[in-house]
Structure formats: C-alpha cells, structure tokens
C-alpha cells in the first residue's frame, strides 16, 4: 500500500551520491547494478540520487566509445541502461533538486519516471523505510 508521500512501506532506501568513477574499475558492477540486486534481495528498493549521481537520471545520447591503449573497451557499463533496468523493475528513483540545479540541469532533463524532491526531504521519510544505506 502506497502512502501519501508515494512510498511503499517495507521498502529500503539506497542513497547514491557519487557518479561514475571510471570505466575500467566499474566494468563489471556499479552502484546502479548493485541497487538492482538489493531490490531483488530485499523485496523492494527506492534509490535517492544526490551529488554528481543526479546525472545518472538525465536523458542523454549514447556515450562515446572508450579505448585503452588503442583497444576498444566494450565492457563499460552505461548508467542510463542500468537506470532503465531499475525503473522497469519498479525501483523508485528520486533526485534531490538542489543537486540537479548545481549541475545546471532542470527537471525537464530527467528521464520521465524519475521523481524530484527538495534537498533533505527524504530524511524525513526514513522512518517509512525498513533500511536506509549508502551505495
């Protein structure tokens, strides 16, 4: 049952604050992939994107190809693909508005299913969640 804040009790909340640290070190897993696994294993998850991680929720074109030493690196994760998997899996994705604005972005730049909240507003909702943790 969803409450007045649009939250379903019993879910957990994962907070992601830092975006993409490098293709080579995250080629097998990243925070959004881990969020998907937590969603499956915990029985429901919402994700709050803060800081530079708000850029994960922005509509964008295909990322440029990456090469290392002249060789193409084809195992690089695309955060937008992982975000789509989260949204398709009914993970609630939230973005803090001040961090969005700090990156020169507006709500219009976001993937349509992503919701925004005022800065710090999710902390008031923590009692609804079964667990709150950072990824």
FIVOMI-430103 format. One record per atom (N, C-alpha, C): atom name; residue in one letter; x, y, z; residue number from 1. Coordinates in Angstrom, 3 decimals, padded with zeros to 6 digits. Example, Ala and Ser with C-alpha at 12.3 -4.5 7.8 and 13.67 -1.06 7.14 Angstrom:
2
    a   r          x          y          z     k
    N   A    013.190   -005.690    007.800     1
   CA   A    012.300   -004.500    007.800     1
    C   A    013.200   -003.300    007.800     1
    N   S    012.850   -002.250    007.080     2
   CA   S    013.670   -001.060    007.140     2
    C   S    012.900    000.030    007.870     2
// end
This chain:
135
    a   r          x          y          z     k
    N   X    000.836   -001.177    000.000     1
   CA   X    000.000    000.000    000.000     1
    C   X    000.885    001.246    000.000     1
    N   X    000.681    002.105   -000.939     2
   CA   X    001.489    003.317   -001.080     2
    C   X    000.890    004.416   -000.217     2
    N   X    001.767    005.120    000.543     3
   CA   X    001.282    006.182    001.425     3
    C   X    001.196    007.520    000.689     3
    N   X    000.856    008.570    001.425     4
   CA   X    000.636    009.891    000.825     4
    C   X    001.896    010.466    000.185     4
    N   X    003.084    010.021    000.631     5
   CA   X    004.334    010.503    000.056     5
    C   X    004.726    009.744   -001.205     5
    N   X    003.903    008.769   -001.609     6
   CA   X    004.228    007.969   -002.776     6
    C   X    005.203    006.850   -002.464     6
    N   X    005.344    006.510   -001.170     7
   CA   X    006.278    005.470   -000.747     7
    C   X    005.524    004.235   -000.294     7
    N   X    006.102    003.095   -000.560     8
   CA   X    005.515    001.833   -000.159     8
    C   X    006.251    001.336    001.086     8
    N   X    005.568    001.231    002.234     9
   CA   X    006.226    000.775    003.461     9
    C   X    006.875   -000.594    003.283     9
    N   X    007.985   -000.822    003.985    10
   CA   X    008.685   -002.096    003.904    10
    C   X    009.815   -002.107    002.892    10
    N   X    009.893   -001.080    002.074    11
   CA   X    010.992   -000.984    001.116    11
    C   X    012.224   -000.445    001.827    11
    N   X    013.364   -000.547    001.170    12
   CA   X    014.602    000.032    001.667    12
    C   X    014.974    001.209    000.777    12
    N   X    015.846    002.071    001.294    13
   CA   X    016.305    003.239    000.534    13
    C   X    017.812    003.176    000.390    13
    N   X    018.291    003.239   -000.846    14
   CA   X    019.722    003.314   -001.135    14
    C   X    020.034    004.727   -001.610    14
    N   X    021.050    005.325   -001.031    15
   CA   X    021.470    006.680   -001.394    15
    C   X    022.764    006.582   -002.189    15
    N   X    022.753    007.173   -003.371    16
   CA   X    023.937    007.186   -004.230    16
    C   X    024.326    008.647   -004.412    16
    N   X    025.564    008.988   -004.025    17
   CA   X    025.996    010.383   -004.084    17
    C   X    027.103    010.658   -005.102    17
    N   X    027.845    009.649   -005.448    18
   CA   X    028.963    009.863   -006.368    18
    C   X    028.718    009.115   -007.673    18
    N   X    028.960    009.818   -008.761    19
   CA   X    028.742    009.215   -010.077    19
    C   X    030.041    008.648   -010.616    19
    N   X    029.905    007.727   -011.498    20
   CA   X    030.927    007.190   -012.387    20
    C   X    032.362    007.560   -012.037    20
    N   X    033.064    006.634   -011.448    21
   CA   X    034.449    006.888   -011.052    21
    C   X    035.455    006.404   -012.072    21
    N   X    035.038    005.708   -013.070    22
   CA   X    035.970    005.257   -014.101    22
    C   X    035.531    003.955   -014.722    22
    N   X    035.635    003.866   -016.018    23
   CA   X    035.123    002.724   -016.757    23
    C   X    035.825    001.421   -016.404    23
    N   X    037.108    001.455   -016.228    24
   CA   X    037.846    000.222   -016.015    24
    C   X    037.519   -000.369   -014.645    24
    N   X    037.444    000.479   -013.623    25
   CA   X    037.205   -000.070   -012.284    25
    C   X    035.763   -000.503   -012.065    25
    N   X    034.824   -000.038   -012.861    26
   CA   X    033.425   -000.430   -012.665    26
    C   X    032.877   -001.244   -013.832    26
    N   X    033.724   -001.843   -014.623    27
   CA   X    033.230   -002.523   -015.808    27
    C   X    032.378   -003.745   -015.510    27
    N   X    032.469   -004.311   -014.322    28
   CA   X    031.671   -005.489   -014.006    28
    C   X    030.505   -005.163   -013.086    28
    N   X    030.544   -004.025   -012.427    29
   CA   X    029.484   -003.682   -011.489    29
    C   X    029.564   -002.203   -011.167    29
    N   X    028.428   -001.599   -010.905    30
   CA   X    028.406   -000.216   -010.444    30
    C   X    027.268   -000.066   -009.447    30
    N   X    027.103    001.118   -008.899    31
   CA   X    026.106    001.348   -007.851    31
    C   X    024.688    001.016   -008.323    31
    N   X    024.359    001.344   -009.569    32
   CA   X    023.004    001.079   -010.041    32
    C   X    022.759   -000.417   -010.247    32
    N   X    023.778   -001.143   -010.672    33
   CA   X    023.635   -002.591   -010.785    33
    C   X    023.458   -003.199   -009.396    33
    N   X    024.252   -002.733   -008.443    34
   CA   X    024.106   -003.219   -007.059    34
    C   X    022.723   -002.877   -006.518    34
    N   X    022.194   -001.707   -006.864    35
   CA   X    020.848   -001.330   -006.415    35
    C   X    019.813   -002.321   -006.941    35
    N   X    019.973   -002.748   -008.182    36
   CA   X    019.051   -003.740   -008.741    36
    C   X    019.101   -005.043   -007.934    36
    N   X    020.301   -005.477   -007.594    37
   CA   X    020.439   -006.705   -006.803    37
    C   X    019.814   -006.541   -005.417    37
    N   X    020.050   -005.399   -004.790    38
   CA   X    019.431   -005.146   -003.478    38
    C   X    017.910   -005.141   -003.591    38
    N   X    017.393   -004.550   -004.649    39
   CA   X    015.940   -004.532   -004.873    39
    C   X    015.390   -005.949   -004.897    39
    N   X    016.045   -006.809   -005.620    40
   CA   X    015.591   -008.199   -005.731    40
    C   X    015.685   -008.944   -004.403    40
    N   X    016.767   -008.716   -003.679    41
   CA   X    017.000   -009.487   -002.455    41
    C   X    016.314   -008.913   -001.224    41
    N   X    016.041   -007.627   -001.222    42
   CA   X    015.410   -007.003   -000.056    42
    C   X    013.896   -006.883   -000.199    42
    N   X    013.375   -007.201   -001.365    43
   CA   X    011.935   -007.137   -001.553    43
    C   X    011.392   -005.759   -001.835    43
    N   X    012.199   -004.893   -002.382    44
   CA   X    011.747   -003.558   -002.769    44
    C   X    012.758   -002.505   -002.378    44
    N   X    013.014   -001.581   -003.291    45
   CA   X    014.032   -000.562   -003.056    45
    C   X    013.640    000.739   -003.736    45
    N   X    013.974    001.826   -003.084    46
   CA   X    013.960    003.144   -003.702    46
    C   X    015.405    003.612   -003.724    46
    N   X    015.749    004.436   -004.707    47
   CA   X    017.100    004.974   -004.834    47
    C   X    017.010    006.488   -004.840    47
    N   X    017.812    007.113   -003.993    48
   CA   X    017.923    008.573   -003.972    48
    C   X    019.254    008.948   -004.584    48
    N   X    019.219    009.708   -005.672    49
   CA   X    020.430    010.188   -006.320    49
    C   X    020.722    011.596   -005.821    49
    N   X    021.934    011.773   -005.326    50
   CA   X    022.382    013.068   -004.815    50
    C   X    023.737    013.387   -005.418    50
    N   X    024.220    014.602   -005.199    51
   CA   X    025.544    014.968   -005.688    51
    C   X    025.660    014.733   -007.187    51
    N   X    026.830    014.301   -007.601    52
   CA   X    027.055    014.071   -009.031    52
    C   X    026.248    012.895   -009.579    52
    N   X    025.719    012.051   -008.692    53
   CA   X    024.921    010.901   -009.151    53
    C   X    023.604    011.328   -009.779    53
    N   X    023.170    012.574   -009.590    54
   CA   X    021.931    013.018   -010.236    54
    C   X    022.051    012.940   -011.755    54
    N   X    023.268    012.986   -012.263    55
   CA   X    023.454    012.937   -013.718    55
    C   X    023.089    011.574   -014.298    55
    N   X    023.009    010.538   -013.459    56
   CA   X    022.562    009.225   -013.922    56
    C   X    021.135    009.273   -014.465    56
    N   X    020.328    010.200   -013.978    57
   CA   X    018.908    010.245   -014.322    57
    C   X    018.593    011.200   -015.464    57
    N   X    019.602    011.732   -016.095    58
   CA   X    019.404    012.703   -017.179    58
    C   X    019.300    011.984   -018.512    58
    N   X    018.323    012.386   -019.308    59
   CA   X    018.212    011.851   -020.668    59
    C   X    019.433    012.290   -021.462    59
    N   X    020.063    011.356   -022.145    60
   CA   X    021.271    011.688   -022.905    60
    C   X    021.446    010.694   -024.040    60
    N   X    022.288    011.060   -024.954    61
   CA   X    022.588    010.190   -026.077    61
    C   X    023.548    009.085   -025.687    61
    N   X    023.929    008.321   -026.652    62
   CA   X    024.867    007.214   -026.457    62
    C   X    026.219    007.760   -025.997    62
    N   X    026.801    007.158   -024.945    63
   CA   X    028.118    007.636   -024.511    63
    C   X    029.184    007.314   -025.559    63
    N   X    030.235    008.116   -025.633    64
   CA   X    031.278    007.847   -026.628    64
    C   X    032.010    006.546   -026.317    64
    N   X    032.525    005.923   -027.362    65
   CA   X    033.301    004.692   -027.193    65
    C   X    034.586    005.011   -026.443    65
    N   X    035.041    004.052   -025.683    66
   CA   X    036.259    004.226   -024.901    66
    C   X    037.308    003.255   -025.399    66
    N   X    038.530    003.748   -025.527    67
   CA   X    039.617    002.847   -025.905    67
    C   X    040.748    003.026   -024.903    67
    N   X    041.456    001.960   -024.685    68
   CA   X    042.569    001.949   -023.753    68
    C   X    043.760    001.351   -024.480    68
    N   X    044.797    002.137   -024.679    69
   CA   X    045.953    001.658   -025.418    69
    C   X    045.623    001.314   -026.856    69
    N   X    044.657    002.023   -027.432    70
   CA   X    044.264    001.773   -028.808    70
    C   X    043.292    000.618   -028.977    70
    N   X    042.943   -000.050   -027.881    71
   CA   X    041.998   -001.172   -027.947    71
    C   X    040.646   -000.727   -027.402    71
    N   X    039.576   -001.069   -028.096    72
   CA   X    038.252   -000.670   -027.597    72
    C   X    037.908   -001.434   -026.316    72
    N   X    037.311   -000.735   -025.381    73
   CA   X    036.866   -001.335   -024.134    73
    C   X    035.352   -001.483   -024.242    73
    N   X    034.890   -002.710   -024.442    74
   CA   X    033.475   -002.943   -024.733    74
    C   X    032.664   -003.403   -023.526    74
    N   X    033.285   -003.508   -022.365    75
   CA   X    032.574   -003.998   -021.188    75
    C   X    032.151   -002.873   -020.250    75
    N   X    032.173   -001.646   -020.729    76
   CA   X    031.865   -000.492   -019.889    76
    C   X    030.356   -000.394   -019.637    76
    N   X    029.985   -000.204   -018.387    77
   CA   X    028.569   -000.025   -018.042    77
    C   X    028.087    001.346   -018.484    77
    N   X    026.842    001.411   -018.893    78
   CA   X    026.192    002.676   -019.204    78
    C   X    025.171    002.928   -018.102    78
    N   X    025.370    003.946   -017.275    79
   CA   X    024.443    004.191   -016.165    79
    C   X    022.995    004.347   -016.616    79
    N   X    022.769    004.872   -017.807    80
   CA   X    021.394    005.063   -018.265    80
    C   X    020.708    003.725   -018.557    80
    N   X    021.475    002.758   -019.039    81
   CA   X    020.904    001.421   -019.237    81
    C   X    020.540    000.803   -017.892    81
    N   X    021.424    000.950   -016.913    82
   CA   X    021.158    000.410   -015.585    82
    C   X    019.996    001.133   -014.914    82
    N   X    019.870    002.419   -015.153    83
   CA   X    018.729    003.173   -014.623    83
    C   X    017.436    002.644   -015.232    83
    N   X    017.436    002.365   -016.529    84
   CA   X    016.243    001.827   -017.186    84
    C   X    015.853    000.480   -016.591    84
    N   X    016.838   -000.354   -016.267    85
   CA   X    016.555   -001.642   -015.636    85
    C   X    015.899   -001.418   -014.270    85
    N   X    016.414   -000.467   -013.506    86
   CA   X    015.822   -000.161   -012.203    86
    C   X    014.371    000.281   -012.352    86
    N   X    014.129    001.198   -013.258    87
   CA   X    012.773    001.712   -013.446    87
    C   X    011.830    000.615   -013.947    87
    N   X    012.303   -000.229   -014.846    88
   CA   X    011.488   -001.352   -015.338    88
    C   X    011.184   -002.361   -014.232    88
    N   X    012.045   -002.405   -013.223    89
   CA   X    011.878   -003.334   -012.108    89
    C   X    011.083   -002.722   -010.959    89
    N   X    010.497   -001.554   -011.201    90
   CA   X    009.675   -000.852   -010.208    90
    C   X    010.464   -000.347   -009.007    90
    N   X    011.722   -000.015   -009.232    91
   CA   X    012.513    000.673   -008.223    91
    C   X    012.144    002.147   -008.322    91
    N   X    011.815    002.764   -007.202    92
   CA   X    011.542    004.195   -007.193    92
    C   X    012.849    004.961   -007.252    92
    N   X    012.978    005.886   -008.176    93
   CA   X    014.206    006.667   -008.305    93
    C   X    013.867    008.130   -008.054    93
    N   X    014.592    008.714   -007.098    94
   CA   X    014.391    010.096   -006.677    94
    C   X    015.677    010.881   -006.886    94
    N   X    015.560    012.168   -007.201    95
   CA   X    016.695    013.065   -007.387    95
    C   X    016.469    014.293   -006.507    95
    N   X    017.514    014.708   -005.796    96
   CA   X    017.398    015.934   -005.000    96
    C   X    017.554    017.145   -005.912    96
    N   X    016.567    018.034   -005.844    97
   CA   X    016.526    019.200   -006.729    97
    C   X    017.749    020.106   -006.627    97
    N   X    018.256    020.440   -005.415    98
   CA   X    019.417    021.341   -005.365    98
    C   X    020.642    020.785   -006.101    98
    N   X    020.833    019.463   -006.045    99
   CA   X    021.981    018.871   -006.731    99
    C   X    021.770    018.875   -008.240    99
    N   X    020.544    018.721   -008.660   100
   CA   X    020.220    018.811   -010.084   100
    C   X    020.552    020.216   -010.590   100
    N   X    020.095    021.217   -009.855   101
   CA   X    020.357    022.608   -010.227   101
    C   X    021.843    022.939   -010.174   101
    N   X    022.561    022.371   -009.211   102
   CA   X    024.001    022.618   -009.086   102
    C   X    024.775    022.121   -010.301   102
    N   X    024.206    021.176   -011.013   103
   CA   X    024.843    020.666   -012.231   103
    C   X    024.275    021.331   -013.486   103
    N   X    023.539    022.423   -013.296   104
   CA   X    022.999    023.175   -014.424   104
    C   X    021.863    022.481   -015.133   104
    N   X    021.150    021.604   -014.411   105
   CA   X    020.074    020.822   -015.009   105
    C   X    018.731    021.185   -014.404   105
    N   X    017.663    020.868   -015.114   106
   CA   X    016.313    021.096   -014.615   106
    C   X    015.547    019.774   -014.653   106
    N   X    014.360    019.783   -014.094   107
   CA   X    013.501    018.591   -014.110   107
    C   X    013.244    018.100   -015.527   107
    N   X    013.180    019.026   -016.463   108
   CA   X    012.913    018.663   -017.858   108
    C   X    013.992    017.763   -018.452   108
    N   X    015.186    017.772   -017.872   109
   CA   X    016.287    016.965   -018.395   109
    C   X    016.216    015.513   -017.927   109
    N   X    015.356    015.233   -016.948   110
   CA   X    015.312    013.907   -016.354   110
    C   X    014.521    012.894   -017.171   110
    N   X    014.874    011.646   -017.005   111
   CA   X    014.077    010.541   -017.532   111
    C   X    012.692    010.682   -016.903   111
    N   X    011.616    010.539   -017.660   112
   CA   X    010.272    010.843   -017.154   112
    C   X    009.855    010.138   -015.858   112
    N   X    010.280    008.910   -015.623   113
   CA   X    009.837    008.175   -014.443   113
    C   X    010.562    008.582   -013.165   113
    N   X    011.602    009.387   -013.265   114
   CA   X    012.377    009.819   -012.107   114
    C   X    011.667    010.991   -011.440   114
    N   X    011.576    010.930   -010.111   115
   CA   X    010.904    011.982   -009.344   115
    C   X    011.920    012.858   -008.630   115
    N   X    011.544    014.095   -008.376   116
   CA   X    012.424    015.021   -007.663   116
    C   X    011.881    015.291   -006.267   116
    N   X    012.808    015.638   -005.366   117
   CA   X    012.444    016.025   -004.003   117
    C   X    013.317    017.203   -003.593   117
    N   X    012.793    018.059   -002.715   118
   CA   X    013.636    019.138   -002.183   118
    C   X    014.823    018.555   -001.417   118
    N   X    015.898    019.315   -001.321   119
   CA   X    017.083    018.864   -000.603   119
    C   X    016.760    018.469    000.830   119
    N   X    017.205    017.303    001.239   120
   CA   X    016.997    016.815    002.596   120
    C   X    015.624    016.252    002.886   120
    N   X    014.701    016.323    001.940   121
   CA   X    013.321    015.887    002.188   121
    C   X    013.213    014.388    002.432   121
    N   X    014.067    013.607    001.826   122
   CA   X    013.972    012.156    002.014   122
    C   X    014.325    011.748    003.436   122
    N   X    015.138    012.528    004.128   123
   CA   X    015.493    012.189    005.517   123
    C   X    014.246    012.145    006.395   123
    N   X    013.290    012.996    006.121   124
   CA   X    012.040    012.986    006.891   124
    C   X    011.214    011.730    006.617   124
    N   X    011.482    011.069    005.510   125
   CA   X    010.741    009.867    005.131   125
    C   X    011.434    008.577    005.594   125
    N   X    012.608    008.687    006.182   126
   CA   X    013.359    007.499    006.567   126
    C   X    012.576    006.541    007.462   126
    N   X    011.731    007.022    008.379   127
   CA   X    011.002    006.073    009.233   127
    C   X    010.098    005.102    008.455   127
    N   X    009.723    005.464    007.248   128
   CA   X    008.871    004.588    006.432   128
    C   X    009.668    003.391    005.917   128
    N   X    010.986    003.575    005.760   129
   CA   X    011.822    002.534    005.162   129
    C   X    012.269    001.490    006.173   129
    N   X    012.389    000.277    005.698   130
   CA   X    012.900   -000.823    006.504   130
    C   X    014.381   -000.628    006.806   130
    N   X    015.122   -000.110    005.830   131
   CA   X    016.557    000.154    005.975   131
    C   X    016.926    001.328    005.075   131
    N   X    017.953    002.085    005.490   132
   CA   X    018.480    003.186    004.703   132
    C   X    019.999    003.006    004.677   132
    N   X    020.583    003.035    003.481   133
   CA   X    022.030    002.826    003.382   133
    C   X    022.583    003.567    002.163   133
    N   X    023.890    003.800    002.179   134
   CA   X    024.586    004.436    001.055   134
    C   X    025.214    003.362    000.164   134
    N   X    025.168    003.606   -001.130   135
   CA   X    025.874    002.739   -002.094   135
    C   X    027.038    003.504   -002.673   135
// end
